[in-house]
Amino acid sequence: MPYMKIRLKISRYWSIWILIRYCNGSFDRSLMGSSVIKACAPLRKPIPSHMAAEASAKLQESIISSSSYPKKEQRRWGTIGFMFVIHALTIFALQPVFWNIEAITVLLILYWLTACLGVTLGYHRLLSHRAFKVPKWLERVFATCGALSCQHGPIDWVGLHRHHHTFSDTEADHHNSRKGFWWSHMGWMFEPIPAMRAVPRLSGDLCRDPYYRWLNKYFLVLQIPLGIILYWIGNQTISNGWSLVLWGIPMRLVLVYHVTWLVNSATHCWGKIAYDSGDDSRNNPWVAALTFGEGWHNNHHAFPNSARQGLFKGQIDLTWQHILLLKKLGLATKVRLPKSDDVVGLLIQES
């Protein structure tokens, strides 16, 4: 028994060391030389529940002195107030006076720009999982689109997402779906988030970039120039600039928020399980339709570094189609995919 405890302890700290080294960019990525390679070891499961609390606390140990990540947190009244205002403005925008084809068009364009290019392709598959590589200027464009979604800046978003994968559906997971739908959908954002203290360790590769540090601090400010542009366009076309502002900012933000949050909540509650990923993630087709392919969530938790999440026939993954287009244009390289043998051989049931 003492021997087994020593082995478990060594294994635990070795896993944490590898995670920190990888996220800080010091882990050897030399295997990423080909244009299409397999993802990391198949079925990377989260840290087991009985080890999660200690491992998460280890990651939260301060490595920088920053007021951005306080040691003690209270209920997030600023977030609560912002969400109340943005939802109230969305209800206000539904008045008939603001309905017009131009406003709907702006909503759909910005929905694609921020939800697909920004969050799904940029924040998630590119920055969080490094599932492919693009030129630095284009990476920053996608990150800026992600920042326009007002879901935090790239450093915080990526750090929290990597933390989620490490501790998925354990007590250490900040949006643990086993605490209920409301909690995993949005309730977790209104309470203290201890995982925020792990962000500097988990987003080390982004913290070194001054633009990402700026974007992480001032992501909310981006809505101001966007609002000015929308108001000007609206006055030039429909004589009601406020229609485009209300549909292009609060209405679009609320839509993208809830669609994104469905990946945290709905795809951990409803759908089919194809792989034993160590958590409650599921493949949900209607969430995939709303999120440009993110609803194939069980596939994603089984192969988190795969650029493609719709792995089977009939699993439409529009974000993957964007990545394929970038690859054909010579803009996306080192695209990471799981081995076909792993995709089929590790199935536990029909997807």
C-alpha positions as CSV (number, residue, x, y, z in Angstrom):
1,M,0.0,0.0,0.0
2,P,2.7,2.6,0.8
3,Y,4.3,1.8,-2.5
4,M,1.0,2.4,-4.4
5,K,0.5,5.8,-2.6
6,I,4.0,6.9,-3.6
7,R,3.3,6.0,-7.2
8,L,0.0,7.9,-7.2
9,K,1.7,10.9,-5.7
10,I,4.5,10.9,-8.3
11,S,2.0,10.4,-11.1
12,R,-0.1,13.3,-9.9
13,Y,2.7,15.9,-9.7
14,W,4.2,14.6,-13.0
15,S,0.9,15.3,-14.7
16,I,0.7,18.8,-13.3
17,W,4.3,19.5,-14.3
18,I,3.6,18.3,-17.9
19,L,0.5,20.5,-18.0
20,I,2.3,23.6,-16.8
21,R,5.2,23.0,-19.2
22,Y,2.9,22.5,-22.2
23,C,0.8,25.6,-21.5
24,N,3.8,27.8,-20.9
25,G,5.1,26.7,-24.3
26,S,8.2,25.0,-23.0
27,F,7.0,21.5,-23.8
28,D,8.5,19.9,-26.8
29,R,6.2,20.3,-29.8
30,S,8.6,19.0,-32.4
31,L,6.2,16.3,-33.4
32,M,4.0,18.9,-35.0
33,G,6.1,19.1,-38.1
34,S,3.7,17.5,-40.6
35,S,0.7,19.3,-42.0
36,V,-1.8,16.8,-40.6
37,I,-0.8,14.8,-37.5
38,K,-2.5,12.8,-34.8
39,A,-3.7,14.6,-31.6
40,C,-2.1,14.0,-28.3
41,A,-2.6,10.6,-26.6
42,P,-6.2,9.4,-27.3
43,L,-8.8,9.7,-24.6
44,R,-7.1,12.3,-22.5
45,K,-9.3,12.0,-19.4
46,P,-9.6,14.7,-16.7
47,I,-7.8,14.3,-13.4
48,P,-9.9,11.9,-11.2
49,S,-12.3,13.4,-8.7
50,H,-10.3,12.3,-5.6
51,M,-7.2,14.1,-6.9
52,A,-8.8,17.1,-8.6
53,A,-9.1,19.5,-5.5
54,E,-5.4,19.1,-4.6
55,A,-4.2,19.4,-8.2
56,S,-6.3,22.4,-8.9
57,A,-5.1,24.1,-5.7
58,K,-1.5,23.5,-6.9
59,L,-2.2,25.3,-10.1
60,Q,-3.8,28.2,-8.3
61,E,-0.6,28.9,-6.3
62,S,0.5,32.5,-7.2
63,I,3.3,32.9,-9.7
64,I,2.8,36.6,-10.4
65,S,1.7,39.6,-8.4
66,S,-1.4,40.8,-10.1
67,S,-4.6,42.5,-8.9
68,S,-6.3,40.8,-11.9
69,Y,-6.3,37.5,-10.0
70,P,-7.0,38.2,-6.3
71,K,-6.4,35.5,-3.7
72,K,-9.9,36.1,-2.2
73,E,-13.0,36.5,-4.3
74,Q,-16.5,37.6,-3.6
75,R,-19.7,37.3,-5.5
76,R,-19.2,38.9,-8.9
77,W,-21.6,41.8,-8.7
78,G,-20.1,43.5,-11.7
79,T,-20.8,40.4,-13.9
80,I,-24.3,40.2,-12.5
81,G,-25.0,43.8,-13.2
82,F,-23.6,43.6,-16.7
83,M,-25.7,40.5,-17.6
84,F,-28.8,42.2,-16.2
85,V,-28.2,45.3,-18.4
86,I,-27.3,43.4,-21.5
87,H,-30.4,41.2,-21.3
88,A,-32.6,44.2,-20.5
89,L,-31.3,46.0,-23.6
90,T,-32.0,42.8,-25.7
91,I,-35.7,42.9,-24.6
92,F,-35.8,46.6,-25.4
93,A,-34.3,45.9,-28.9
94,L,-37.2,43.6,-29.6
95,Q,-39.6,46.5,-30.0
96,P,-41.1,46.7,-33.6
97,V,-39.6,50.1,-34.2
98,F,-36.1,48.4,-34.3
99,W,-37.0,45.5,-36.6
100,N,-35.6,45.8,-40.1
101,I,-33.7,43.6,-42.6
102,E,-30.5,45.6,-42.1
103,A,-30.5,44.9,-38.3
104,I,-31.1,41.2,-38.8
105,T,-28.3,41.1,-41.4
106,V,-25.9,42.8,-39.0
107,L,-26.9,40.4,-36.3
108,L,-26.2,37.4,-38.5
109,I,-22.9,38.7,-39.8
110,L,-21.6,39.6,-36.3
111,Y,-22.9,36.3,-35.0
112,W,-20.7,34.5,-37.5
113,L,-17.8,36.8,-37.0
114,T,-17.7,36.5,-33.2
115,A,-19.2,33.1,-32.5
116,C,-17.6,31.1,-35.3
117,L,-14.4,32.9,-36.2
118,G,-13.9,34.4,-32.8
119,V,-14.9,31.9,-30.1
120,T,-15.1,28.6,-31.8
121,L,-12.3,28.8,-34.3
122,G,-10.1,31.5,-32.6
123,Y,-10.4,31.2,-28.8
124,H,-11.2,27.5,-28.7
125,R,-9.6,25.4,-31.4
126,L,-6.7,27.7,-32.3
127,L,-5.6,29.3,-29.0
128,S,-6.9,26.9,-26.3
129,H,-6.0,23.6,-28.0
130,R,-3.5,24.7,-30.7
131,A,-5.3,22.4,-33.1
132,F,-3.7,24.2,-36.0
133,K,-1.4,27.1,-36.7
134,V,-1.9,30.3,-38.7
135,P,0.3,33.4,-39.3
136,K,0.6,35.6,-36.2
137,W,-1.3,38.5,-37.8
138,L,-4.3,36.2,-38.6
139,E,-4.2,34.6,-35.1
140,R,-4.5,38.1,-33.7
141,V,-7.4,38.8,-36.0
142,F,-9.3,35.7,-34.8
143,A,-8.5,36.6,-31.2
144,T,-9.9,40.1,-31.7
145,C,-13.1,38.6,-33.1
146,G,-13.2,36.5,-30.0
147,A,-12.7,39.5,-27.8
148,L,-15.7,41.1,-29.5
149,S,-17.9,38.4,-28.1
150,C,-17.3,39.9,-24.6
151,Q,-16.5,36.5,-23.1
152,H,-13.3,37.8,-21.4
153,G,-10.1,38.4,-23.2
154,P,-8.1,35.6,-24.8
155,I,-5.8,34.9,-21.8
156,D,-8.6,34.4,-19.3
157,W,-10.8,32.5,-21.7
158,V,-8.1,30.1,-22.7
159,G,-6.8,29.6,-19.2
160,L,-10.3,28.8,-17.8
161,H,-11.0,26.4,-20.7
162,R,-7.8,24.5,-20.2
163,H,-8.6,24.3,-16.5
164,H,-12.0,22.9,-17.5
165,H,-10.5,20.1,-19.6
166,T,-8.1,19.2,-16.8
167,F,-10.8,18.9,-14.2
168,S,-13.9,18.3,-16.3
169,D,-17.0,17.5,-14.2
170,T,-15.2,17.3,-10.9
171,E,-15.5,19.6,-7.9
172,A,-12.5,21.6,-9.2
173,D,-14.3,22.3,-12.5
174,H,-15.6,25.9,-12.4
175,H,-18.7,25.0,-14.5
176,N,-19.1,21.4,-13.2
177,S,-22.3,20.1,-15.0
178,R,-23.0,17.7,-12.1
179,K,-24.1,20.8,-10.1
180,G,-27.0,21.3,-12.4
181,F,-28.0,22.9,-15.7
182,W,-28.3,26.4,-14.3
183,W,-24.8,26.3,-12.7
184,S,-23.0,25.0,-15.7
185,H,-24.9,27.3,-18.1
186,M,-24.3,30.6,-16.4
187,G,-24.7,30.4,-12.6
188,W,-21.0,29.7,-12.1
189,M,-20.0,33.2,-13.4
190,F,-21.8,35.0,-10.6
191,E,-19.9,33.3,-7.8
192,P,-16.2,33.3,-6.9
193,I,-14.1,31.4,-9.5
194,P,-11.0,30.0,-7.8
195,A,-9.8,28.7,-11.2
196,M,-9.0,32.3,-12.2
197,R,-5.9,32.1,-10.1
198,A,-4.6,29.3,-12.3
199,V,-5.0,31.3,-15.4
200,P,-1.4,32.8,-15.5
201,R,0.0,29.2,-15.4
202,L,-2.4,27.8,-17.9
203,S,-2.2,30.6,-20.4
204,G,1.6,31.2,-20.3
205,D,1.9,31.0,-24.1
206,L,-0.5,33.9,-24.5
207,C,0.7,36.0,-21.5
208,R,4.0,36.6,-23.3
209,D,2.2,38.4,-26.2
210,P,1.8,42.2,-25.4
211,Y,-1.2,42.4,-27.7
212,Y,-3.0,39.6,-26.0
213,R,-2.3,41.2,-22.6
214,W,-3.8,44.5,-23.9
215,L,-6.8,42.6,-25.4
216,N,-7.4,40.7,-22.2
217,K,-7.5,44.0,-20.2
218,Y,-9.6,46.1,-22.7
219,F,-11.8,43.6,-24.5
220,L,-15.0,45.5,-23.3
221,V,-13.7,48.7,-24.9
222,L,-14.0,47.2,-28.4
223,Q,-17.8,47.5,-28.3
224,I,-17.4,51.4,-28.4
225,P,-15.9,51.7,-31.9
226,L,-18.1,48.9,-33.1
227,G,-21.2,50.8,-31.8
228,I,-20.0,54.0,-33.5
229,I,-19.6,52.2,-36.8
230,L,-23.0,50.5,-36.6
231,Y,-24.7,53.8,-35.7
232,W,-23.1,55.5,-38.7
233,I,-24.0,52.7,-41.1
234,G,-27.5,52.7,-39.8
235,N,-28.0,56.4,-40.3
236,Q,-26.6,56.1,-43.8
237,T,-29.0,53.4,-44.8
238,I,-32.2,53.2,-42.7
239,S,-32.2,56.5,-40.8
240,N,-32.2,54.6,-37.5
241,G,-28.7,53.9,-36.3
242,W,-29.9,52.6,-33.0
243,S,-31.5,49.6,-34.7
244,L,-28.1,48.3,-35.8
245,V,-26.5,49.2,-32.5
246,L,-29.1,47.3,-30.4
247,W,-29.2,44.3,-32.7
248,G,-25.4,44.3,-33.4
249,I,-24.3,44.6,-29.8
250,P,-26.7,43.6,-26.9
251,M,-28.9,41.3,-29.0
252,R,-25.9,39.6,-30.6
253,L,-24.0,39.3,-27.4
254,V,-26.9,37.6,-25.6
255,L,-27.4,35.2,-28.5
256,V,-23.7,34.3,-28.6
257,Y,-23.5,34.0,-24.9
258,H,-26.3,31.5,-24.5
259,V,-25.3,29.5,-27.6
260,T,-21.7,29.2,-26.2
261,W,-23.0,28.3,-22.7
262,L,-25.1,25.5,-24.1
263,V,-21.8,23.7,-24.8
264,N,-21.1,23.8,-21.1
265,S,-24.6,22.9,-20.0
266,A,-26.7,21.1,-22.7
267,T,-23.9,19.0,-24.1
268,H,-23.1,17.7,-20.6
269,C,-26.7,16.7,-20.1
270,W,-28.3,15.5,-23.3
271,G,-27.0,13.6,-26.3
272,K,-25.1,10.4,-27.2
273,I,-21.9,9.2,-25.6
274,A,-19.4,7.7,-28.1
275,Y,-16.3,7.6,-26.0
276,D,-15.4,7.0,-22.3
277,S,-14.0,10.5,-21.9
278,G,-14.0,10.4,-18.1
279,D,-16.8,13.1,-17.8
280,D,-20.4,13.7,-18.8
281,S,-19.7,15.2,-22.2
282,R,-22.1,14.2,-25.0
283,N,-22.6,14.6,-28.7
284,N,-25.6,16.9,-29.3
285,P,-26.6,17.7,-32.9
286,W,-28.8,20.7,-32.2
287,V,-26.1,22.4,-30.2
288,A,-23.6,21.6,-33.0
289,A,-26.0,23.3,-35.5
290,L,-26.0,26.5,-33.3
291,T,-22.3,26.5,-32.5
292,F,-20.7,25.7,-35.9
293,G,-19.8,22.2,-34.8
294,E,-19.0,22.6,-31.1
295,G,-21.9,20.3,-30.1
296,W,-19.9,17.1,-30.9
297,H,-18.6,17.6,-27.4
298,N,-18.0,14.0,-26.4
299,N,-15.7,13.7,-29.5
300,H,-14.0,16.8,-28.4
301,H,-13.3,15.6,-24.8
302,A,-12.0,12.4,-26.2
303,F,-9.7,14.1,-28.7
304,P,-9.4,17.7,-27.4
305,N,-6.5,18.8,-29.7
306,S,-8.3,17.7,-32.8
307,A,-9.1,20.5,-35.3
308,R,-12.1,18.5,-36.4
309,Q,-14.9,17.6,-33.9
310,G,-17.5,16.2,-36.2
311,L,-15.7,12.9,-36.7
312,F,-18.4,10.7,-38.2
313,K,-20.7,10.8,-41.2
314,G,-23.6,13.2,-40.7
315,Q,-21.8,15.2,-38.0
316,I,-21.7,18.6,-39.6
317,D,-18.8,20.7,-38.3
318,L,-18.8,24.1,-40.0
319,T,-15.7,25.3,-38.1
320,W,-13.8,22.4,-39.5
321,Q,-14.8,23.5,-43.0
322,H,-13.4,27.0,-42.2
323,I,-10.1,25.4,-41.2
324,L,-10.0,23.3,-44.4
325,L,-10.5,26.5,-46.4
326,L,-7.7,28.2,-44.5
327,K,-5.5,25.1,-45.2
328,K,-6.3,25.2,-48.9
329,L,-5.4,28.9,-49.0
330,G,-2.0,28.1,-47.3
331,L,-3.0,30.0,-44.1
332,A,-3.5,27.0,-41.8
333,T,-0.7,24.5,-41.2
334,K,0.1,21.8,-38.6
335,V,-3.5,20.8,-38.5
336,R,-4.0,18.2,-35.8
337,L,-6.3,15.2,-36.2
338,P,-6.7,11.9,-34.3
339,K,-5.6,8.7,-36.0
340,S,-8.5,7.0,-37.8
341,D,-7.7,3.8,-35.9
342,D,-8.2,5.6,-32.6
343,V,-11.4,7.3,-33.7
344,V,-13.1,3.9,-34.6
345,G,-11.3,1.6,-32.2
346,L,-12.0,3.5,-29.0
347,L,-15.8,3.8,-29.6
348,I,-18.0,2.4,-26.9
349,Q,-21.2,2.7,-29.0
350,E,-22.5,4.0,-32.2
351,S,-22.2,7.7,-32.5
